[in-house]
Amino acid sequence: RGDIWTQQVILAITSDDLIIKEGATRNSLTVIPLSTVVKCEFIQDTGQHSNILMVCSQDPHNPQPKMHFFQCAMAPAANICNEIQLAVKRHRHLHEKKQKKGSTPSQDLRQNWILEPKP
């Protein structure tokens, strides 16, 4: 079962993963493979809880999906969600291409977003 906590984090998007890093130390807290991301949505304005990003992942070896919620402070949740969706599409496209043609070098994309709880 999951825990609920708040802390400032950085969400790094690479060519293969979403990496959730601790804001101050930049230590990796969680790695979410892009291949497991099944949904990414955002809630733009709901008053006190605005600019919310939700990422849902489903590991093929675990029937229980994982949901991660972020209140975005440095960028609109819609922008971050779009970047994640593009990264997932690129990852899937490259994976399909590799399966058809054999191994090819992947394009390395890196994007960092700072996400923090509102006081």
DOSETI-386166 format. One record per residue: residue in three letters; x, y, z of N, C-alpha, C in turn. Coordinates in nm, 3 decimals, always signed. Atoms other than C-alpha are relative to their C-alpha. Layout:
<sites>
rest: ALA | n_px: X | n_py: Y | n_pz: Z | ca_px: X | ca_py: Y | ca_pz: Z | c_px: X | c_py: Y | c_pz: Z .
...
</sites>
This chain:
<sites>
rest: ARG | n_px: +0.083 | n_py: -0.119 | n_pz: +0.000 | ca_px: +0.000 | ca_py: +0.000 | ca_pz: +0.000 | c_px: +0.086 | c_py: +0.124 | c_pz: +0.000 .
rest: GLY | n_px: -0.078 | n_py: -0.121 | n_pz: +0.014 | ca_px: +0.113 | ca_py: +0.346 | ca_pz: -0.079 | c_px: -0.013 | c_py: +0.093 | c_pz: +0.118 .
rest: ASP | n_px: +0.000 | n_py: -0.102 | n_pz: -0.103 | ca_px: +0.193 | ca_py: +0.631 | ca_pz: +0.149 | c_px: -0.032 | c_py: +0.134 | c_pz: -0.064 .
rest: ILE | n_px: +0.026 | n_py: -0.135 | n_pz: +0.047 | ca_px: +0.086 | ca_py: +0.992 | ca_pz: +0.118 | c_px: +0.089 | c_py: +0.094 | c_pz: +0.079 .
rest: TRP | n_px: -0.084 | n_py: -0.099 | n_pz: -0.064 | ca_px: +0.334 | ca_py: +1.269 | ca_pz: +0.189 | c_px: +0.017 | c_py: +0.117 | c_pz: -0.095 .
rest: THR | n_px: -0.029 | n_py: -0.115 | n_pz: +0.085 | ca_px: +0.426 | ca_py: +1.613 | ca_pz: +0.062 | c_px: +0.145 | c_py: +0.039 | c_pz: +0.017 .
rest: GLN | n_px: -0.136 | n_py: -0.050 | n_pz: +0.000 | ca_px: +0.768 | ca_py: +1.738 | ca_pz: -0.031 | c_px: +0.029 | c_py: +0.057 | c_pz: -0.137 .
rest: GLN | n_px: -0.040 | n_py: -0.055 | n_pz: +0.128 | ca_px: +0.935 | ca_py: +1.939 | ca_pz: -0.302 | c_px: +0.080 | c_py: -0.106 | c_pz: -0.073 .
rest: VAL | n_px: -0.070 | n_py: +0.098 | n_pz: +0.082 | ca_px: +1.048 | ca_py: +1.713 | ca_pz: -0.584 | c_px: +0.028 | c_py: +0.059 | c_pz: -0.137 .
rest: ILE | n_px: -0.029 | n_py: -0.032 | n_pz: +0.140 | ca_px: +1.194 | ca_py: +1.739 | ca_pz: -0.931 | c_px: -0.041 | c_py: -0.122 | c_pz: -0.081 .
rest: LEU | n_px: +0.040 | n_py: +0.108 | n_pz: +0.090 | ca_px: +1.039 | ca_py: +1.532 | ca_pz: -1.207 | c_px: +0.086 | c_py: +0.010 | c_pz: -0.124 .
rest: ALA | n_px: -0.088 | n_py: +0.003 | n_pz: +0.117 | ca_px: +1.300 | ca_py: +1.442 | ca_pz: -1.469 | c_px: -0.056 | c_py: -0.098 | c_pz: -0.100 .
rest: ILE | n_px: +0.049 | n_py: +0.086 | n_pz: +0.108 | ca_px: +1.185 | ca_py: +1.302 | ca_pz: -1.801 | c_px: +0.120 | c_py: -0.035 | c_pz: -0.087 .
rest: THR | n_px: -0.108 | n_py: +0.046 | n_pz: +0.087 | ca_px: +1.442 | ca_py: +1.091 | ca_pz: -1.984 | c_px: -0.061 | c_py: -0.080 | c_pz: -0.115 .
rest: SER | n_px: +0.051 | n_py: +0.077 | n_pz: +0.113 | ca_px: +1.411 | ca_py: +0.879 | ca_pz: -2.298 | c_px: -0.066 | c_py: -0.131 | c_pz: +0.043 .
rest: ASP | n_px: +0.056 | n_py: +0.127 | n_pz: -0.046 | ca_px: +1.317 | ca_py: +0.574 | ca_pz: -2.087 | c_px: -0.083 | c_py: +0.009 | c_pz: +0.128 .
rest: ASP | n_px: +0.061 | n_py: -0.004 | n_pz: -0.132 | ca_px: +1.192 | ca_py: +0.691 | ca_pz: -1.747 | c_px: -0.048 | c_py: +0.139 | c_pz: +0.040 .
rest: LEU | n_px: +0.029 | n_py: -0.118 | n_pz: -0.079 | ca_px: +1.025 | ca_py: +0.948 | ca_pz: -1.530 | c_px: +0.073 | c_py: -0.023 | c_pz: +0.131 .
rest: ILE | n_px: -0.076 | n_py: +0.016 | n_pz: -0.123 | ca_px: +1.255 | ca_py: +1.004 | ca_pz: -1.236 | c_px: -0.045 | c_py: +0.108 | c_pz: +0.097 .
rest: ILE | n_px: +0.042 | n_py: -0.093 | n_pz: -0.104 | ca_px: +1.121 | ca_py: +1.162 | ca_pz: -0.919 | c_px: +0.117 | c_py: +0.015 | c_pz: +0.096 .
rest: LYS | n_px: -0.117 | n_py: -0.027 | n_pz: -0.083 | ca_px: +1.406 | ca_py: +1.328 | ca_pz: -0.730 | c_px: -0.038 | c_py: +0.092 | c_pz: +0.116 .
rest: GLU | n_px: +0.020 | n_py: -0.086 | n_pz: -0.116 | ca_px: +1.413 | ca_py: +1.488 | ca_pz: -0.386 | c_px: +0.051 | c_py: +0.139 | c_pz: -0.038 .
rest: GLY | n_px: -0.029 | n_py: -0.135 | n_pz: +0.045 | ca_px: +1.415 | ca_py: +1.865 | ca_pz: -0.436 | c_px: +0.133 | c_py: +0.056 | c_pz: +0.046 .
rest: ALA | n_px: -0.122 | n_py: -0.061 | n_pz: -0.054 | ca_px: +1.703 | ca_py: +1.965 | ca_pz: -0.209 | c_px: +0.125 | c_py: -0.078 | c_pz: -0.037 .
rest: THR | n_px: -0.120 | n_py: +0.081 | n_pz: +0.022 | ca_px: +1.945 | ca_py: +1.675 | ca_pz: -0.254 | c_px: +0.012 | c_py: -0.053 | c_pz: -0.143 .
rest: ARG | n_px: +0.006 | n_py: +0.055 | n_pz: +0.137 | ca_px: +1.841 | ca_py: +1.567 | ca_pz: -0.605 | c_px: +0.019 | c_py: -0.153 | c_pz: -0.003 .
rest: ASN | n_px: -0.008 | n_py: +0.146 | n_pz: -0.006 | ca_px: +1.855 | ca_py: +1.204 | ca_pz: -0.485 | c_px: -0.127 | c_py: -0.059 | c_pz: -0.062 .
rest: SER | n_px: +0.113 | n_py: +0.068 | n_pz: +0.064 | ca_px: +1.631 | ca_py: +0.968 | ca_pz: -0.680 | c_px: -0.090 | c_py: -0.064 | c_pz: +0.106 .
rest: LEU | n_px: +0.098 | n_py: +0.061 | n_pz: -0.091 | ca_px: +1.315 | ca_py: +0.874 | ca_pz: -0.489 | c_px: -0.072 | c_py: -0.116 | c_pz: -0.067 .
rest: THR | n_px: +0.076 | n_py: +0.100 | n_pz: +0.074 | ca_px: +1.129 | ca_py: +0.677 | ca_pz: -0.756 | c_px: +0.033 | c_py: +0.011 | c_pz: -0.148 .
rest: VAL | n_px: -0.017 | n_py: +0.004 | n_pz: +0.145 | ca_px: +1.186 | ca_py: +0.571 | ca_pz: -1.114 | c_px: -0.123 | c_py: -0.069 | c_pz: -0.058 .
rest: ILE | n_px: +0.119 | n_py: +0.056 | n_pz: +0.066 | ca_px: +0.879 | ca_py: +0.514 | ca_pz: -1.331 | c_px: +0.037 | c_py: -0.022 | c_pz: -0.147 .
rest: PRO | n_px: -0.031 | n_py: +0.025 | n_pz: +0.141 | ca_px: +0.961 | ca_py: +0.342 | ca_pz: -1.661 | c_px: -0.113 | c_py: +0.054 | c_pz: -0.089 .
rest: LEU | n_px: +0.101 | n_py: -0.053 | n_pz: +0.091 | ca_px: +0.784 | ca_py: +0.517 | ca_pz: -1.950 | c_px: -0.087 | c_py: -0.111 | c_pz: -0.057 .
rest: SER | n_px: +0.078 | n_py: +0.113 | n_pz: +0.054 | ca_px: +0.675 | ca_py: +0.173 | ca_pz: -2.071 | c_px: -0.116 | c_py: -0.039 | c_pz: +0.091 .
rest: THR | n_px: +0.108 | n_py: +0.035 | n_pz: -0.093 | ca_px: +0.455 | ca_py: +0.143 | ca_pz: -1.759 | c_px: -0.103 | c_py: +0.111 | c_pz: +0.018 .
rest: VAL | n_px: +0.094 | n_py: -0.111 | n_pz: -0.015 | ca_px: +0.282 | ca_py: +0.484 | ca_pz: -1.785 | c_px: -0.124 | c_py: -0.027 | c_pz: -0.085 .
rest: VAL | n_px: +0.124 | n_py: +0.027 | n_pz: +0.071 | ca_px: -0.082 | ca_py: +0.423 | ca_pz: -1.875 | c_px: -0.090 | c_py: +0.122 | c_pz: -0.009 .
rest: LYS | n_px: +0.084 | n_py: -0.120 | n_pz: +0.003 | ca_px: -0.232 | ca_py: +0.764 | ca_pz: -1.802 | c_px: +0.075 | c_py: +0.117 | c_pz: +0.061 .
rest: CYS | n_px: -0.052 | n_py: -0.124 | n_pz: -0.055 | ca_px: -0.125 | ca_py: +1.120 | ca_pz: -1.746 | c_px: -0.109 | c_py: +0.105 | c_pz: -0.021 .
rest: GLU | n_px: +0.106 | n_py: -0.100 | n_pz: +0.008 | ca_px: -0.383 | ca_py: +1.387 | ca_pz: -1.668 | c_px: +0.035 | c_py: +0.118 | c_pz: +0.089 .
rest: PHE | n_px: -0.023 | n_py: -0.119 | n_pz: -0.082 | ca_px: -0.395 | ca_py: +1.735 | ca_pz: -1.518 | c_px: -0.132 | c_py: +0.065 | c_pz: +0.035 .
rest: ILE | n_px: +0.113 | n_py: -0.081 | n_pz: -0.044 | ca_px: -0.640 | ca_py: +1.951 | ca_pz: -1.328 | c_px: +0.055 | c_py: +0.141 | c_pz: +0.013 .
rest: GLN | n_px: -0.057 | n_py: -0.133 | n_pz: +0.007 | ca_px: -0.578 | ca_py: +2.315 | ca_pz: -1.404 | c_px: -0.044 | c_py: +0.089 | c_pz: +0.116 .
rest: ASP | n_px: +0.043 | n_py: -0.096 | n_pz: -0.102 | ca_px: -0.794 | ca_py: +2.513 | ca_pz: -1.161 | c_px: -0.119 | c_py: -0.053 | c_pz: +0.078 .
rest: THR | n_px: +0.109 | n_py: +0.043 | n_pz: -0.087 | ca_px: -0.997 | ca_py: +2.380 | ca_pz: -0.873 | c_px: +0.009 | c_py: +0.075 | c_pz: +0.133 .
rest: GLY | n_px: -0.008 | n_py: -0.079 | n_pz: -0.122 | ca_px: -0.942 | ca_py: +2.660 | ca_pz: -0.624 | c_px: +0.126 | c_py: -0.028 | c_pz: +0.079 .
rest: GLN | n_px: -0.114 | n_py: +0.023 | n_pz: -0.090 | ca_px: -0.719 | ca_py: +2.557 | ca_pz: -0.335 | c_px: +0.097 | c_py: -0.105 | c_pz: -0.053 .
rest: HIS | n_px: -0.084 | n_py: +0.107 | n_pz: +0.054 | ca_px: -0.589 | ca_py: +2.246 | ca_pz: -0.513 | c_px: +0.010 | c_py: +0.017 | c_pz: -0.151 .
rest: SER | n_px: -0.010 | n_py: -0.028 | n_pz: +0.143 | ca_px: -0.486 | ca_py: +2.385 | ca_pz: -0.851 | c_px: +0.132 | c_py: -0.050 | c_pz: -0.056 .
rest: ASN | n_px: -0.120 | n_py: +0.038 | n_pz: +0.073 | ca_px: -0.233 | ca_py: +2.286 | ca_pz: -1.113 | c_px: +0.050 | c_py: -0.138 | c_pz: +0.043 .
rest: ILE | n_px: -0.029 | n_py: +0.136 | n_pz: -0.045 | ca_px: -0.244 | ca_py: +1.914 | ca_pz: -1.026 | c_px: +0.034 | c_py: -0.090 | c_pz: -0.119 .
rest: LEU | n_px: -0.041 | n_py: +0.098 | n_pz: +0.100 | ca_px: -0.065 | ca_py: +1.647 | ca_pz: -1.229 | c_px: -0.018 | c_py: -0.139 | c_pz: +0.059 .
rest: MET | n_px: +0.017 | n_py: +0.138 | n_pz: -0.044 | ca_px: -0.156 | ca_py: +1.278 | ca_pz: -1.205 | c_px: +0.065 | c_py: -0.091 | c_pz: -0.104 .
rest: VAL | n_px: -0.064 | n_py: +0.100 | n_pz: +0.085 | ca_px: +0.059 | ca_py: +0.998 | ca_pz: -1.346 | c_px: -0.035 | c_py: -0.137 | c_pz: +0.055 .
rest: CYS | n_px: +0.038 | n_py: +0.136 | n_pz: -0.039 | ca_px: -0.069 | ca_py: +0.640 | ca_pz: -1.337 | c_px: +0.089 | c_py: -0.097 | c_pz: -0.077 .
rest: SER | n_px: -0.085 | n_py: +0.101 | n_pz: +0.063 | ca_px: +0.166 | ca_py: +0.349 | ca_pz: -1.404 | c_px: -0.050 | c_py: -0.140 | c_pz: +0.038 .
rest: GLN | n_px: +0.044 | n_py: +0.138 | n_pz: -0.021 | ca_px: +0.096 | ca_py: -0.023 | ca_pz: -1.435 | c_px: +0.114 | c_py: -0.093 | c_pz: -0.037 .
rest: ASP | n_px: -0.106 | n_py: +0.097 | n_pz: +0.023 | ca_px: +0.378 | ca_py: -0.272 | ca_pz: -1.393 | c_px: -0.064 | c_py: -0.130 | c_pz: -0.046 .
rest: PRO | n_px: +0.061 | n_py: +0.123 | n_pz: +0.049 | ca_px: +0.304 | ca_py: -0.586 | ca_pz: -1.596 | c_px: +0.005 | c_py: -0.116 | c_pz: +0.099 .
rest: HIS | n_px: -0.013 | n_py: +0.107 | n_pz: -0.099 | ca_px: +0.412 | ca_py: -0.801 | ca_pz: -1.300 | c_px: -0.078 | c_py: +0.028 | c_pz: +0.128 .
rest: ASN | n_px: +0.077 | n_py: -0.038 | n_pz: -0.119 | ca_px: +0.188 | ca_py: -0.622 | ca_pz: -1.048 | c_px: -0.139 | c_py: +0.045 | c_pz: -0.045 .
rest: PRO | n_px: +0.135 | n_py: -0.037 | n_pz: +0.046 | ca_px: -0.191 | ca_py: -0.607 | ca_pz: -1.093 | c_px: -0.050 | c_py: +0.134 | c_pz: +0.054 .
rest: GLN | n_px: +0.044 | n_py: -0.125 | n_pz: -0.062 | ca_px: -0.220 | ca_py: -0.295 | ca_pz: -0.874 | c_px: +0.071 | c_py: +0.119 | c_pz: -0.065 .
rest: PRO | n_px: -0.066 | n_py: -0.117 | n_pz: +0.057 | ca_px: -0.158 | ca_py: +0.032 | ca_pz: -1.060 | c_px: +0.049 | c_py: +0.095 | c_pz: +0.108 .
rest: LYS | n_px: -0.052 | n_py: -0.102 | n_pz: -0.092 | ca_px: +0.040 | ca_py: +0.313 | ca_pz: -0.896 | c_px: -0.041 | c_py: +0.136 | c_pz: -0.052 .
rest: MET | n_px: +0.038 | n_py: -0.135 | n_pz: +0.037 | ca_px: -0.086 | ca_py: +0.670 | ca_pz: -0.895 | c_px: +0.088 | c_py: +0.099 | c_pz: +0.075 .
rest: HIS | n_px: -0.084 | n_py: -0.105 | n_pz: -0.057 | ca_px: +0.136 | ca_py: +0.971 | ca_pz: -0.836 | c_px: -0.068 | c_py: +0.133 | c_pz: -0.029 .
rest: PHE | n_px: +0.062 | n_py: -0.132 | n_pz: +0.013 | ca_px: -0.013 | ca_py: +1.316 | ca_pz: -0.773 | c_px: +0.102 | c_py: +0.107 | c_pz: +0.036 .
rest: PHE | n_px: -0.093 | n_py: -0.110 | n_pz: -0.023 | ca_px: +0.184 | ca_py: +1.640 | ca_pz: -0.793 | c_px: -0.074 | c_py: +0.132 | c_pz: -0.011 .
rest: GLN | n_px: +0.049 | n_py: -0.136 | n_pz: +0.015 | ca_px: +0.091 | ca_py: +2.000 | ca_pz: -0.730 | c_px: +0.117 | c_py: +0.079 | c_pz: -0.058 .
rest: CYS | n_px: -0.110 | n_py: -0.060 | n_pz: +0.075 | ca_px: +0.304 | ca_py: +2.181 | ca_pz: -0.985 | c_px: +0.015 | c_py: +0.147 | c_pz: +0.034 .
rest: ALA | n_px: -0.026 | n_py: -0.137 | n_pz: -0.043 | ca_px: +0.468 | ca_py: +2.505 | ca_pz: -0.878 | c_px: +0.072 | c_py: +0.083 | c_pz: -0.105 .
rest: MET | n_px: -0.085 | n_py: -0.076 | n_pz: +0.091 | ca_px: +0.710 | ca_py: +2.603 | ca_pz: -1.153 | c_px: -0.050 | c_py: +0.004 | c_pz: -0.144 .
rest: ALA | n_px: +0.052 | n_py: +0.005 | n_pz: +0.137 | ca_px: +0.514 | ca_py: +2.517 | ca_pz: -1.468 | c_px: -0.143 | c_py: -0.051 | c_pz: +0.004 .
rest: PRO | n_px: +0.137 | n_py: +0.051 | n_pz: +0.004 | ca_px: +0.155 | ca_py: +2.450 | ca_pz: -1.568 | c_px: -0.001 | c_py: -0.153 | c_pz: -0.011 .
rest: ALA | n_px: +0.012 | n_py: +0.146 | n_pz: +0.004 | ca_px: +0.054 | ca_py: +2.089 | ca_pz: -1.508 | c_px: -0.031 | c_py: -0.048 | c_pz: -0.142 .
rest: ALA | n_px: +0.033 | n_py: +0.037 | n_pz: +0.138 | ca_px: -0.084 | ca_py: +2.083 | ca_pz: -1.864 | c_px: +0.127 | c_py: -0.015 | c_pz: -0.084 .
rest: ASN | n_px: -0.126 | n_py: +0.007 | n_pz: +0.075 | ca_px: +0.265 | ca_py: +2.151 | ca_pz: -2.006 | c_px: +0.078 | c_py: -0.125 | c_pz: +0.037 .
rest: ILE | n_px: -0.074 | n_py: +0.117 | n_pz: -0.046 | ca_px: +0.425 | ca_py: +1.881 | ca_pz: -1.793 | c_px: -0.067 | c_py: -0.128 | c_pz: -0.051 .
rest: CYS | n_px: +0.076 | n_py: +0.116 | n_pz: +0.047 | ca_px: +0.149 | ca_py: +1.634 | ca_pz: -1.882 | c_px: +0.025 | c_py: -0.022 | c_pz: -0.150 .
rest: ASN | n_px: -0.026 | n_py: +0.012 | n_pz: +0.144 | ca_px: +0.200 | ca_py: +1.707 | ca_pz: -2.254 | c_px: +0.140 | c_py: -0.055 | c_pz: -0.025 .
rest: GLU | n_px: -0.137 | n_py: +0.049 | n_pz: +0.016 | ca_px: +0.576 | ca_py: +1.650 | ca_pz: -2.220 | c_px: +0.010 | c_py: -0.149 | c_pz: +0.034 .
rest: ILE | n_px: +0.000 | n_py: +0.142 | n_pz: -0.038 | ca_px: +0.517 | ca_py: +1.318 | ca_pz: -2.042 | c_px: -0.066 | c_py: -0.083 | c_pz: -0.109 .
rest: GLN | n_px: +0.069 | n_py: +0.074 | n_pz: +0.106 | ca_px: +0.267 | ca_py: +1.207 | ca_pz: -2.307 | c_px: +0.085 | c_py: -0.012 | c_pz: -0.125 .
rest: LEU | n_px: -0.091 | n_py: +0.005 | n_pz: +0.115 | ca_px: +0.513 | ca_py: +1.297 | ca_pz: -2.584 | c_px: +0.114 | c_py: -0.098 | c_pz: +0.024 .
rest: ALA | n_px: -0.110 | n_py: +0.091 | n_pz: -0.034 | ca_px: +0.794 | ca_py: +1.110 | ca_pz: -2.406 | c_px: -0.048 | c_py: -0.145 | c_pz: -0.006 .
rest: VAL | n_px: +0.055 | n_py: +0.136 | n_pz: +0.005 | ca_px: +0.570 | ca_py: +0.802 | ca_pz: -2.368 | c_px: -0.019 | c_py: -0.044 | c_pz: -0.145 .
rest: LYS | n_px: +0.019 | n_py: +0.033 | n_pz: +0.143 | ca_px: +0.478 | ca_py: +0.814 | ca_pz: -2.740 | c_px: +0.132 | c_py: -0.027 | c_pz: -0.069 .
rest: ARG | n_px: -0.133 | n_py: +0.021 | n_pz: +0.060 | ca_px: +0.843 | ca_py: +0.853 | ca_pz: -2.842 | c_px: +0.060 | c_py: -0.133 | c_pz: +0.045 .
rest: HIS | n_px: -0.056 | n_py: +0.124 | n_pz: -0.055 | ca_px: +0.946 | ca_py: +0.569 | ca_pz: -2.612 | c_px: -0.065 | c_py: -0.121 | c_pz: -0.066 .
rest: ARG | n_px: +0.071 | n_py: +0.113 | n_pz: +0.062 | ca_px: +0.679 | ca_py: +0.336 | ca_pz: -2.751 | c_px: +0.035 | c_py: -0.014 | c_pz: -0.147 .
rest: HIS | n_px: -0.036 | n_py: +0.002 | n_pz: +0.141 | ca_px: +0.760 | ca_py: +0.434 | ca_pz: -3.109 | c_px: +0.140 | c_py: -0.059 | c_pz: -0.018 .
rest: LEU | n_px: -0.136 | n_py: +0.052 | n_pz: +0.010 | ca_px: +1.132 | ca_py: +0.370 | ca_pz: -3.057 | c_px: +0.006 | c_py: -0.148 | c_pz: +0.036 .
rest: HIS | n_px: +0.002 | n_py: +0.141 | n_pz: -0.040 | ca_px: +1.058 | ca_py: +0.039 | ca_pz: -2.882 | c_px: -0.055 | c_py: -0.086 | c_pz: -0.114 .
rest: GLU | n_px: +0.058 | n_py: +0.073 | n_pz: +0.113 | ca_px: +0.838 | ca_py: -0.074 | ca_pz: -3.173 | c_px: +0.099 | c_py: -0.006 | c_pz: -0.116 .
rest: LYS | n_px: -0.098 | n_py: -0.007 | n_pz: +0.108 | ca_px: +1.105 | ca_py: +0.038 | ca_pz: -3.420 | c_px: +0.115 | c_py: -0.097 | c_pz: +0.026 .
rest: LYS | n_px: -0.109 | n_py: +0.092 | n_pz: -0.037 | ca_px: +1.373 | ca_py: -0.157 | ca_pz: -3.230 | c_px: -0.043 | c_py: -0.145 | c_pz: -0.020 .
rest: GLN | n_px: +0.049 | n_py: +0.136 | n_pz: +0.017 | ca_px: +1.157 | ca_py: -0.470 | ca_pz: -3.234 | c_px: -0.004 | c_py: -0.040 | c_pz: -0.147 .
rest: LYS | n_px: +0.009 | n_py: +0.030 | n_pz: +0.143 | ca_px: +1.110 | ca_py: -0.443 | ca_pz: -3.610 | c_px: +0.136 | c_py: -0.006 | c_pz: -0.067 .
rest: LYS | n_px: -0.127 | n_py: -0.012 | n_pz: +0.071 | ca_px: +1.465 | ca_py: -0.345 | ca_pz: -3.711 | c_px: +0.121 | c_py: -0.047 | c_pz: +0.081 .
rest: GLY | n_px: -0.113 | n_py: +0.030 | n_pz: -0.085 | ca_px: +1.682 | ca_py: -0.460 | ca_pz: -3.422 | c_px: +0.036 | c_py: +0.123 | c_pz: +0.080 .
rest: SER | n_px: -0.039 | n_py: -0.107 | n_pz: -0.091 | ca_px: +1.864 | ca_py: -0.235 | ca_pz: -3.179 | c_px: +0.047 | c_py: +0.124 | c_pz: -0.076 .
rest: THR | n_px: -0.045 | n_py: -0.129 | n_pz: +0.054 | ca_px: +1.900 | ca_py: +0.134 | ca_pz: -3.272 | c_px: +0.022 | c_py: +0.095 | c_pz: +0.116 .
rest: PRO | n_px: -0.020 | n_py: -0.095 | n_pz: -0.110 | ca_px: +2.033 | ca_py: +0.419 | ca_pz: -3.060 | c_px: -0.124 | c_py: +0.085 | c_pz: +0.023 .
rest: SER | n_px: +0.118 | n_py: -0.081 | n_pz: -0.031 | ca_px: +1.757 | ca_py: +0.606 | ca_pz: -2.882 | c_px: +0.038 | c_py: +0.145 | c_pz: +0.019 .
rest: GLN | n_px: -0.020 | n_py: -0.143 | n_pz: -0.022 | ca_px: +1.722 | ca_py: +0.982 | ca_pz: -2.874 | c_px: -0.013 | c_py: +0.026 | c_pz: +0.149 .
rest: ASP | n_px: +0.003 | n_py: -0.027 | n_pz: -0.144 | ca_px: +1.806 | ca_py: +1.097 | ca_pz: -2.523 | c_px: -0.063 | c_py: +0.137 | c_pz: +0.022 .
rest: LEU | n_px: +0.063 | n_py: -0.127 | n_pz: -0.030 | ca_px: +1.564 | ca_py: +1.363 | ca_pz: -2.406 | c_px: -0.003 | c_py: +0.017 | c_pz: +0.149 .
rest: ARG | n_px: -0.001 | n_py: -0.028 | n_pz: -0.143 | ca_px: +1.594 | ca_py: +1.524 | ca_pz: -2.068 | c_px: -0.074 | c_py: +0.130 | c_pz: +0.024 .
rest: GLN | n_px: +0.076 | n_py: -0.118 | n_pz: -0.039 | ca_px: +1.350 | ca_py: +1.766 | ca_pz: -1.913 | c_px: -0.023 | c_py: -0.010 | c_pz: +0.150 .
rest: ASN | n_px: +0.021 | n_py: -0.001 | n_pz: -0.144 | ca_px: +1.333 | ca_py: +1.863 | ca_pz: -1.547 | c_px: -0.108 | c_py: +0.101 | c_pz: +0.036 .
rest: TRP | n_px: +0.105 | n_py: -0.088 | n_pz: -0.050 | ca_px: +1.033 | ca_py: +2.012 | ca_pz: -1.371 | c_px: +0.007 | c_py: -0.001 | c_pz: +0.151 .
rest: ILE | n_px: +0.000 | n_py: -0.006 | n_pz: -0.144 | ca_px: +1.027 | ca_py: +2.132 | ca_pz: -1.012 | c_px: -0.146 | c_py: +0.002 | c_pz: +0.046 .
rest: LEU | n_px: +0.135 | n_py: +0.016 | n_pz: -0.051 | ca_px: +0.713 | ca_py: +2.025 | ca_pz: -0.829 | c_px: +0.006 | c_py: +0.011 | c_pz: +0.151 .
rest: GLU | n_px: -0.003 | n_py: -0.015 | n_pz: -0.145 | ca_px: +0.637 | ca_py: +2.131 | ca_pz: -0.475 | c_px: -0.140 | c_py: +0.020 | c_pz: +0.054 .
rest: PRO | n_px: +0.130 | n_py: -0.022 | n_pz: -0.062 | ca_px: +0.346 | ca_py: +2.131 | ca_pz: -0.234 | c_px: -0.021 | c_py: +0.147 | c_pz: +0.034 .
rest: LYS | n_px: +0.033 | n_py: -0.135 | n_pz: -0.043 | ca_px: +0.167 | ca_py: +2.456 | ca_pz: -0.164 | c_px: -0.012 | c_py: +0.001 | c_pz: +0.151 .
rest: PRO | n_px: +0.012 | n_py: -0.006 | n_pz: -0.148 | ca_px: +0.190 | ca_py: +2.570 | ca_pz: +0.200 | c_px: -0.144 | c_py: +0.011 | c_pz: +0.045 .
</sites>
